[in-house]
Amino acid sequence: MASFKIERWEWKFVIGVAAAILILTTIPYVFAAEIPHPGKQFMGFILNVSDHTQYLAWYKGFETQFLIPNNQTSEPNPEIFFNLLWWVLSRFGKLTGLDYRMVYQIFRWLSGAAFLGMVYAMAAYFFEDVFRRRFAFLVTALGSGLGWVWVVWKYVFNLQEVPFPLDIYVSEGNTFLCIMAYPHFMQAASFILAVMLLLLIGERQGRLRYAVWAGVVAFFLGWTHTYDLFLVWTIPVVYGGVKFLLERKFPTYWFRAMLVVGLVSVPGAIYSVLLTRLNPIWEAVLAQFDNAGVFTPGLLHMLILMGIPLMLALAALGFELARLVRHQPGGFLRSDSGLFVVVWFCVGWLLTYLPADFQIHMLNSWQVPIVLLMTVFVVNDSGPLLSKIGLLAKKRWLVALLAVAMVIPTNLYLFTWRFLDLSRLDYPYYLYQDEVAAMTWLEDNSPADSIVFSAYDPGAYIPGISGRVAFLSHWAQTVDFYGKRALAEEFYAAETSDARRQQILEQYQIDYVLHGPAERALGGFQPQETPILRPVFSSAEVNLYAVELDSP
């Protein structure tokens, strides 16, 4: 068994690597903010903007309220939504007076550092020697899949788009990508690892108090990323069941521990179930999660998405099973820690195929058991294979270095592509400064429940900047998203009659209509010629109109 002792000089290595990654992933943000962009404003996000604007809307609401409504849809709905993560960040921003973009960066740094620290602690629990700890840490921190092959495919065959982009851009399971642009996944993954590690320490020491602490961490996880409770509930329970089958002895510790974890962490799950079952708006929001079109890939695409680490993890598992069948001594599987990794790997994979729209999120943190198994193969099992072909048999550091280098290319592409993407100075990463000014005007001059009609790209930011309700804002949070997007296109089209426009405004009780570059791109509508629209804000690029339905 690993001693699970981490020396101070080991932490210096971890801190150094973490600092380098955090600095590297900050460069695209600095580039986007500093590149000349006259008339435009960088909004602080470099990927997955639609979801980040959703969190920004929550952030804005929690500045003044403990419970908030869904301001990303025009249907009236009560103030019943709560998310602990964005409430804490909003309170922090309010207390410090920092801009939300700075709060987001602080959160990104802290969540990234926390996850990397947890990864090394987990590696230290399973591996006693520092070489394997460092290898597992580096591969988890930097590794990615084989999505880069589709980039090569695109240029070889002169295609307009990359085939199978999800094999590249799915973030769950990619630590570097999540640190760069999905910090909420890093926060959740940190909590997942903390729960697992605390439970394992409790088993090793025979102390249930660690399960209590694991339950506390799971409690906070349930109020930030409720669906991740599937991971911290299911995997330990299955592990306890497997031990029972193998040892023919009731797993008393795991029964008591998971009873504690379940009871302590269940409130967040109960709240989420009630929210999406009893309120029709939030029920409709949940039903639209498949609008994202992102689901767990099949086996072939999973091998591409997770790449070489997954392939070598499967190889390690094959070697371990062969040892068991041949009754050979030793082997990773024969220890409790090794068995837990295998259960985590297998059950974690199965959970990614849950019959739920959020199944892809079950990949979050799965890179850890993958890399732990990969480490067993590269350090333990590859030597005999390489010696048979006369390659690198006694130079495990070189084998490890090559393995790390082989898992980096996709992340290298994702990192460099950010600069090209951001240099276009376009939606959704940038808004026109006049659009931001119009939204600021709304915050200062309109009732809090005002509903604003706009195109999709500006609409995504309206709740987060102005605190007002957007007609069209998010692929899930906006009820009847595709229907409303079609209505926006119809409304701004030149051929649409004023009578039809008035009908839309009356039906959805619209208070303000935004007309800027995004709206002009939808059609030739001239709002200044419409009697029921009164200009209240004007600038070079954007005009904002109040709806006056009682006008002739």
N, C-alpha and C positions, 0 to 999 in steps of 0.2 A: 504494500500500500504506500502511496505517496505520503510524504511527511507533511505536505501542505505548509511548508515554511518558505516564505519569500524574503530574501535578503534585501537590504536597503539598496545595494548596488543594482539589483534586478529592477527595482522601481525606477532607477535613474534611466535605464534603457527604455522602459515603457514610457516614461514621461517625455524623453527625447523624441521617440517615434511619434507619439501622440501630438506633441507640439508641432513637429514637421508636417503631419497630415492636416492639422487644423490651420496652420499658416497657408499651406498649399491650397486647401479648399476655400480659403478666404479670398484668394487672388481674383477669381471670377467676379466676386461681388465688388471688389475695389475697381476692377476694370470697368464693370457696367456703370458704376457711379461716377467714374472720372472721365470716361470717354466723352468727347464733346457731343452733346445732344441738344442743340438749340431748340427751344420750344417744347421740349419733352422732359419727363421726369422718370428716373428709374424707381420702380416700385418696391424693390428690395428682395425679389424672388428670381431664381434663375432656372427653375424647373417646377413642374406640377403646380402651375400657378392657380388653376381652378380650385384645388383643395386648399391652397394657402390663403386664397381670398375668403374661403369659407371660414377658416380659423381666424382670419383678420376680422370678419364680421362678428364672431364670438368675442374676440378680444375687445372690440369696440363696445359691444353690449355690456360686457362684464365691468367696464369702467365705472358704470353707475348702478348696475343691478346685480343681484345675486342669482336670480333666475331671469332668463331672457326669452323672447319669442324668436321665431325663425323669420328674420328680416330678408331672407333671400327668396321669398315667395310672396305674392300679393294677397293670398287668402288670409283673412284674419285668423290669428291663432294666439293662445294664451302664453303668458310668461312662465314656462314650466321647464325650460331646458337648462341643464347644468353640465359643465365639464371642468373638472378640477384643474387640469393642466392649464387651460387657457384662462381660467379665473385667476390662478396664481400669477401667471405672466402679466395679465392685465393689471392686477393689483400692484405688481412690481413696477410696471411702467408708470402707473399713476403716482406711486410713492416717490420714484426717482425723477420723474419728469422726462425720462428718456423717450425718444421717438421709437415707434414700434419696430422700425427696421433695426435699431440698435439692440432692442430687447430680443428680437429674433436672433441676432448674431450671438448674443450672450448665451441664449438658450442652445443654439447650435454648438457652441464651443463646450458648454457644460455637459450636454447630453452625449456628444462625441467622446469627450474625455472619460465620462463615466462608463460608457460601454467598453471602450478600449481597456480601461482598468479592470472591469469585470471579466473581460475575455482572458486577460493574463491570469487573474485569480482562478478562473475556471481551469485554464491550462495547467496551472501550478497544482491544483487539486488532483488532476489525473496523471500528471507526469512529474517525476521527482527530479530528473536532470534538466538543467537550464537550457540545453541545446534544443530539446523537443518543445519546451515551453516557448522559447523564442520563435521557433519555426511555426508553431501553431498560431502564435500571436500575429506574426507578420503576414501569414497567408490569410488569416481572418480579416486583418486590417486592410490589406491591399488587394485581395483576390477578387476575381470576377469570373464570368463564364466565357464561352466561346462565341459570344455575339459578334465579335470582330470579324468572323468569317463572312457574315452577311454584308458587312461594309465592303470587304474585298470583292464579294460577289457583285455588289452594286456597280463598282467601278470597272470590273472586268467585263461585265455585260452591258455597261452604259445604261443603267436603269435610272429612272427618275427618282425613285424612292428606295430605301433599304427594305428588302423583303423581311417579313417577320420581325418588325421593330420591337415587339414585346420581348423577344429573346435578348434584346440589348437593354431596354429601358425599364423593365420591371425592377423596382428598387429593393423590395423585400429580399433579404438574403445577400445583399451587396453592401457590405459595411462602408466602403469608401464613398459610394454613391449616396447612401443615406446620411453620412456625415456631411457631405457636400450640400445636399438639398432636401433631405427628409428627416430633420432632427427629431420629430415626434416619434418616428419609428425607432430611432436610437434610444430615446427615453424609455419607450415600452420594452425594447429588447434588454436594456439594462435591468429593468425590474424583473423581467422573465429570468435572466441569469441569476439575479440575486435570490429569487425564490428557490430556484433549483439548487444553488450552492448552499443556501442555509439549510435546506432539507437534507442534503447529503452530509453536511457537517453534523447535523443533529443525529443522523443515523450512525455515523462513525463514532460519535462521542456518547451516544445513548441518552441524549438530553432533549426533552420535548420543547424546551424553551426556544430552541432554534426554529421549531415549527411555528411557534407563536410569532416570532419576528418575520418568518416567511409569510404568515398570514397577514401581518401588517403591511408588508410590501405589496402583497396581492390585493389588499384592500385599496391601496392607492392606485394600483394598476387598473382595478375594476372601475374606478371613477375617471380614468383617463382614456384607456383603450379596453373597453369591456370585452370585446371579442377575444383578446389575448388570454382571458381566463380559461378558455378552452385548452390552451397549452399547459398552463400551470396546474390545472386540475387533472387533465387526462393522462399526461405522461407519467407523473409520479404514481398515480393509481394503477396504471398498467404495469409499471415496474414492480410495485408491491405484489400484484397478481402473479407476475412471472416468477418472482422469488418464491412465492407460495407453491407454485407448481414444481419448481426445481428442488426446493428444500423440504417440501412436505411439512412445513411449519408455518403456523399462522403469522403473518407479518405485523406483529403488534405495533411496532413503531410506526409503520406507514399507515396503518389504519387510524391510529390516534392523530398522527401528524396531519393527514389529509382531512380528517374531521375538523381539526382546528382551522386549517387553512380555508376550508370550504365555508365554515360558519363565519369566520372573520371577514372573508372577502366577498361574500354573496350580496351585500346590500347594493353595490354598484350594478350587479347583474339584474337584480330585481327591479331597480329603477329603470334600466334600459328596456327591459321587457315590458313593463307597465307603460313606459313612454310610447313605445311603438305599437302597443296593442290597444291602448285606451284612447289615444288621441289620433284622429283621422289624418291630420297633417303629417305627423311624424310617422304614421303607418305608411302613408304615401311616399314619404322620403325614403324609408327603408326599402319599399318595393321598387324604387328606381335605381338602386345601387348597381343593377346590371347595365345601366346606361353607360357606365364606364367602359364596358366591353373588355374588361381585364379579368381573365379567369386562369386558374392553374393550368399550365400547359400539359400536353400529353408527354409520354415517356421520352420520345426523341427530342422534343423541344425543351423538356426539363434538363436533359443531358447537355444541351447547348446553353441553356440559361445558367445552370450552375457549373457547367464546364468540367475542367480537369479535377478539381477537388471532389466533385461527386463521383466521377469515374474511379478515382483512386480510393475513395471511401468504400465503394462497392467492391473493389479489388481486395481491400483490407478485410472486409466482412467475409468475402469468399475464402481467404486464407484462414481466418479464424474458424469458420465452419469446417473447413477441411481438417484442421487440427483436432477439433472435437470428434469428428467422425473417425479419425485414425487413432484417437486416444493418445495424442502426443502431449507431452508435458508442457506447462507454461501456457502462454497465450493470453491475450488481452481479455477475452471473454470470460476467463475463469475467475476474474476478480469482480467484486461488487461494482467498483467504479466502471470497469469495462462493460459490464452488463448494462449499467445505466445508460452509457453512451449509445450502445446498440439499440436499446429500447427507445431512447430519445430520437435517434436517427430514423428508426422504422415507424414509430407512432407519429413522429412529427411529419414524415412524408405522407402518411395516410390522412392526417388532419388537413393537409392542403387540398384534399378532395372532398371536404365537407360539402354537403348539398346546400350551400349558402352562398349568397352573392359576395361575401367577404372572404371566400376561401383562399384567395391569393395572399391575404394578410397572414395566413398561417405559416408562410415562408419566413416571416420575421424571426430572427435568431436561429433558424435552422442551419445557417452556415457554420455554427459552432460545433454541433456534433459531426457535421460533415468533415470539418477540418481536423477535429480530434482523431477521427478514423483515418483520414488521409495521412496524418502525422505518423500513425502506427505503421502504415504501409511504407511511407517514404523512408523512415528511420529504421524500422525493424525488418520489413519484408523485402525491400528493394535490393538490399545487399546481396543475398544469395542469387537473385535473378541477374543482377549486373555482373556478378563474378562469373557466371556461366558464359557471358558474352564478352568478358574481359573489359568492362567499362566501369570506371569510377568506384569499384567495389569498396575501397578503403578510404574514400574521400567523401564522407557523408556530408560535410559542409558544402562541397561543390554540388552534390546532388540536391541538397536543400536549396542552395542558391538558384540553381536552374529551375527547380520547382516553383519558387517564388516568382522568378522572372516570367515563367510561362503563364501565370494567372493574372498578370497585370494588364495586357494589351487592351482589353475591352474598357477598363477604367481609364486608361490613357486616352482612348478615343473619346469617351464621355467627357473627360476633363477638357481636352483641346476643342471639342465641338462646341462647348459652351461659349467660347470666345467668338466663334463665327456666328453662332445663333444670336448672341447678345449684340454684336456689332451691327445688326440690321436695324436696331433702334425701333422696334415695332412692338405691337401688341403681342402677347399679353404682359411682356416684361416692362414696357414703358407705356405711360399715358401722356397725352398732351397736358402741358401745364395748365392750359385753359380748362381741361376736363376736371383736373384736380381742384381748380379754383371754383368751378361750378358746384362741385360736391361740397366744398367747404362752405360756399354760400348757403347751400341747403341746410347744413348743420346749424348755421347761425340764424337762419331766417325762416325756417319752415317748421310746422308742427312735427313732433317726433314720430307720428304714425303716417306721415306722408308717403305715398306710393309714387315711385319715379319710373317712367317708361323710357327705355333706351335700347340700344343694340347690346349684344351679349358681352363684348369685351369691357366696355365701361361699366355695364351693369354688374359685373363680377365684383367691382371695387366699391360700388355705391354704398352698401351697408357698412363696409369696413372703414370708409373715410367719412361719410356723412352721418352714419347711424340711422339712415332712413331706409325704407322698404324698397327693394328692387323688384320690378316686374319680372325680369329675366336675369338670372344671376349665377346659377350653378346647375350642373347636370343631374344632381340628385336632390339638392335642397329646394330647388324651384319645382313646385308641383306641376305636373304636365309640362315638363321641360320642352319636349319636342313640339308640342302644340303651341306653346308660347313663343318659341323661336320662330315658328312659321308665322304667327301673328305679327311679330316685330317686322319680319321681312315684308309682310303684306302692308303693314301700316306705313312704312317709309317708302314704299313703291310709288312712283309718280302716277300710275294709272288708277290707284285706289281712290275711291270717291271720299269726299269729306263726310258724307253720311255714314259710310262704313267705318271711317276712323272714329267718328263720334260714338258709334255703337260699341267699338272696342274699349274706348275710354270709359264709357258708362258702365259696361259690363264688369270691368275690373276696378272701378272706382279710382281711376288714375288722377293724381293731383298735379304732377309735373311731367313734362316731356323734354328730354334732352335731345339736342340736335348738334352733332359735331362730326368729325371725320368718319367715325365708325358708322354713324347713321346715314351720312351721305353716301357711303359705299353701298348701302342697301337699296338706294333708289333716289329719284329726283324730287322727293317731297319738298314743298316749299311752305314751311310752317307759318311764315309771316303772312301768308295769304289766307290762313284759316281763322275765321272769326272767334272760335272758342279757345284759341291759344293766345295768351297775353305774355309778352316778353318780360322777364323779371331779372335776367342776367344775360349780358352780352359781352363777347370778347372777339378777338380776331378769328378764332377757330371754333368756338362753341357758343351756342345760345341755349338758354333754358327758358321754358315757357310754363306758366301756370295754366291749368285747365279751368275754364269757366263755362260750364255746360249750360248755364242759363243765358248765355249770350245769344243774340239772334243769328 
